[in-house]
């Protein structure tokens, strides 16, 4: 075939479009609606797989620097790492606390959201302890961020050392929620 300039013209390819389909689709043999629905499905699959790849719940708490995070309960900066605490929610969110009592008071209202709880080891600065295996000690002589004097420890030996230095008492984990509320009430009546 020749065009008006006298040059050969390529023959047009026949398309296999369904009857009534628009022929301006980017892919031969598919209607524009079919192309767009395929594109949407592929995009949704891509974002689902992208989200699924990174949605694991962390197994350990996040290391932070002093002053880097704020306690979600009292809104104070977390600066003394001996008293820090974290919650890892079932959705994988990490929630930061500056003290054991803030963690305890927050946890009372949100127990169903918690995957794991962690507390800083008072005796070994920089070390995390699982909340469920930590031992707790109270002494008014221990200067904690919220003024309760609560600290967490890993061993009985650490607790005995604290008893010798600070003359306090051991607090059972089951008593912590009630104890934290009582300390808060006392603190509100007698602020420093």
Wavefront OBJ file of the C-alpha trace (Angstrom):
o trace
v 0.000 0.000 0.000
v 1.192 3.465 -0.823
v 0.351 6.642 0.970
v -0.044 10.083 -0.619
v 3.738 10.726 -0.458
v 4.460 7.664 -2.494
v 5.985 5.710 0.401
v 4.937 2.303 1.531
v 2.622 2.268 4.451
v 2.649 -0.522 7.012
v -0.510 -2.536 7.112
v -2.561 -1.968 10.284
v -2.684 -4.857 12.739
v -6.087 -6.152 13.572
v -7.068 -5.959 17.218
v -9.078 -8.615 18.969
v -11.184 -6.223 21.039
v -14.539 -7.444 22.322
v -17.542 -5.964 20.497
v -18.354 -2.471 21.769
v -14.986 -2.029 23.536
v -13.064 1.208 23.268
v -10.025 0.824 21.105
v -7.855 3.345 22.954
v -6.809 0.744 25.580
v -3.042 0.530 26.162
v -3.168 -3.240 25.768
v -4.498 -4.962 22.673
v -7.324 -7.395 23.329
v -8.438 -5.685 26.569
v -10.953 -2.989 27.117
v -9.953 0.162 29.009
v -12.111 -0.917 31.980
v -10.426 -4.328 32.048
v -7.002 -2.738 31.962
v -7.837 -0.348 34.820
v -9.370 -3.064 37.008
v -6.264 -5.221 36.479
v -4.071 -2.267 37.393
v -6.057 -1.642 40.602
v -5.898 -5.322 41.588
v -2.130 -5.464 40.998
v -1.569 -2.248 42.988
v -3.665 -3.568 45.886
v -1.728 -6.844 45.876
v 1.584 -4.958 45.846
v 0.653 -2.807 48.849
v -0.761 -5.804 50.738
v 2.475 -7.758 50.280
v 4.546 -4.698 51.167
v 2.584 -4.246 54.408
v 2.638 -7.949 55.262
v 6.415 -8.067 54.907
v 6.946 -5.447 57.608
v 4.109 -6.083 60.042
v 5.845 -8.433 62.458
v 5.603 -7.598 66.146
v 9.034 -6.765 67.635
v 10.304 -9.302 70.144
v 12.540 -6.907 72.083
v 12.130 -3.318 73.271
v 13.558 -0.430 71.309
v 16.805 1.092 72.545
v 16.491 4.841 73.041
v 18.776 7.650 74.138
v 18.033 9.837 77.171
v 15.649 12.647 76.222
v 14.776 11.055 72.851
v 11.258 9.885 73.823
v 8.413 11.084 76.025
v 6.335 9.016 78.442
v 2.831 8.528 77.004
v 1.300 8.520 80.485
v 2.806 11.577 82.209
v 4.358 13.324 79.157
v 7.777 13.704 80.844
v 10.973 13.170 78.852
v 12.588 9.801 79.490
v 16.034 10.661 80.826
v 16.892 8.145 83.565
v 17.299 4.821 81.762
v 17.247 2.839 85.041
v 13.500 3.429 85.368
v 12.394 3.307 81.717
v 9.708 0.897 80.564
v 8.076 -0.092 77.275
v 5.000 -1.861 76.021
v 4.925 -3.649 72.693
v 1.310 -3.821 71.543
v -0.262 -6.688 69.645
v -0.085 -4.491 66.537
v 3.668 -3.988 67.000
v 3.591 -0.413 68.263
v 6.199 0.471 70.906
v 4.951 2.670 73.730
v 7.449 4.403 76.034
v 7.255 5.168 79.768
v 9.594 6.979 82.124
v 8.759 4.844 85.166
v 7.280 1.563 86.327
v 4.225 3.259 87.852
v 3.389 5.012 84.546
v 3.623 1.645 82.766
v 1.462 0.008 85.439
v -1.239 2.705 85.445
v -1.387 2.777 81.625
v -1.527 -1.045 81.457
v -4.524 -1.254 83.814
v -6.743 0.407 81.208
v -5.295 -1.247 78.107
v -4.509 -4.841 79.054
v -6.100 -6.218 75.860
v -3.672 -4.264 73.627
v -0.462 -5.561 75.244
v 1.783 -8.141 73.602
v 4.731 -7.694 76.004
v 5.988 -5.323 78.712
v 9.588 -4.456 79.507
v 11.301 -2.579 82.330
v 14.811 -1.202 82.711
v 17.078 -3.046 85.133
v 17.994 -0.555 87.878
v 21.117 -2.535 88.839
v 22.442 -2.961 85.282
v 21.895 0.276 83.394
v 21.049 -0.365 79.743
v 19.631 -3.854 80.296
v 15.958 -4.658 79.677
v 13.962 -7.145 81.731
v 10.695 -8.798 80.763
v 8.054 -7.345 83.096
v 6.764 -10.828 83.962
v 10.142 -12.020 85.279
v 11.362 -8.795 86.921
v 11.499 -8.319 90.702
v 10.279 -4.994 92.055
v 11.593 -2.982 94.964
v 10.284 0.141 96.697
v 12.099 2.662 98.835
v 11.365 6.360 99.357
v 15.160 6.828 99.179
v 15.239 5.730 95.524
v 14.688 8.852 93.419
v 12.542 7.680 90.490
v 11.149 10.075 87.845
v 7.611 10.124 89.272
v 8.784 10.015 92.880
v 7.381 6.595 93.751
v 10.723 4.938 94.480
v 9.923 1.806 92.434
v 12.756 -0.030 90.703
v 13.048 -3.312 88.759
v 15.729 -5.975 89.246
v 16.678 -9.305 87.739
v 17.968 -11.319 90.708
v 17.393 -11.786 94.415
v 20.997 -10.698 94.966
v 20.254 -7.312 93.370
v 17.203 -6.933 95.610
v 19.253 -7.781 98.742
v 21.856 -5.180 97.737
v 19.053 -2.590 97.388
v 17.655 -3.567 100.803
v 21.084 -3.024 102.369
v 21.575 0.388 100.719
v 18.056 1.854 100.648
v 16.095 -0.026 103.370
v 12.949 -0.683 101.348
v 10.643 -3.582 100.591
v 9.928 -6.073 97.835
v 6.728 -5.484 95.866
v 5.013 -8.473 94.232
v 4.086 -8.019 90.592
v 0.442 -8.736 91.411
v 0.471 -5.852 93.929
v 1.925 -3.295 91.501
v -1.380 -1.949 90.080
v -2.815 -1.236 93.551
v 0.533 -0.009 94.823
v 0.978 2.384 91.868
v -2.484 3.881 92.448
v -1.766 4.346 96.168
v 1.600 5.946 95.467
v -0.039 8.300 92.996
v -2.698 9.338 95.524
v -0.040 9.933 98.188
v 2.053 11.913 95.703
v -0.921 14.119 94.761
v -1.607 14.876 98.429
v 2.066 15.550 99.240
v 3.878 16.898 96.155
v 7.625 17.431 96.437
l 1 2 3 4 5 6 7 8 9 10 11 12 13 14 15 16 17 18 19 20 21 22 23 24 25 26 27 28 29 30 31 32 33 34 35 36 37 38 39 40 41 42 43 44 45 46 47 48 49 50 51 52 53 54 55 56 57 58 59 60 61 62 63 64 65 66 67 68 69 70 71 72 73 74 75 76 77 78 79 80 81 82 83 84 85 86 87 88 89 90 91 92 93 94 95 96 97 98 99 100 101 102 103 104 105 106 107 108 109 110 111 112 113 114 115 116 117 118 119 120 121 122 123 124 125 126 127 128 129 130 131 132 133 134 135 136 137 138 139 140 141 142 143 144 145 146 147 148 149 150 151 152 153 154 155 156 157 158 159 160 161 162 163 164 165 166 167 168 169 170 171 172 173 174 175 176 177 178 179 180 181 182 183 184 185 186 187 188 189 190 191 192
